């Protein structure tokens, strides 16, 4: 099965030619929302919001 192969095993065939190819031509990065919830123990260890941001 295809899923059983590891990503490192993939090889391109010799007849593929990418000399005029443009990297990332159709790539659109997805925005991902990330939230961090800090409990009372974590909040007591930091004094400012900057310290929390640096820790994350």
N, C-alpha and C positions, 0 to 999 in steps of 0.2 A: 504494500500500500504506500501511497505517497506520503502520508503523515508519519510513517515509521522512519522515513529518511531524516537525517539531521540536516540542518541548513548548510553545514560545511561540506556536504557531499555533492552539492549542485555544481555542475560545470556547464558553461556555454559551448555550443557546437562551434566548430571552426568557420562555418559558412555565415555566421552572424557578423555584420559589419556595422560598428557604431562610430565610425570616424566622423560623420556629420551629425551625430546625435546631440541633443541638448538635454543636459541633466536637469531633472525637476520641471520639465515643461508643463506637465499636467498636475503637479503636486500642489495640493491646497492644504495647509496645516489646519488641523482641527483645534478649536479653542476648548480647553478643558477647565472646568471650574473645580477649584480645590478649596476645601474648608478644613480648618484645624480647630478642634474644640479642646480647650484646656480646662482640666478639672481644677478643683481648689488646691490640690497639692502642687500642681504645676504652676499655678498662678502665684502661689506663695513663694516660689523660688525666684521669681523675676520681679523687678521693680518697675520697669517701663515696657511699653509696647515694642520699643526698638530691640530690647533684649529678647523678647519673644520672637520677633521676626528673624533675628540673627540665629536663634536656636533652630528655627525651622529651616 
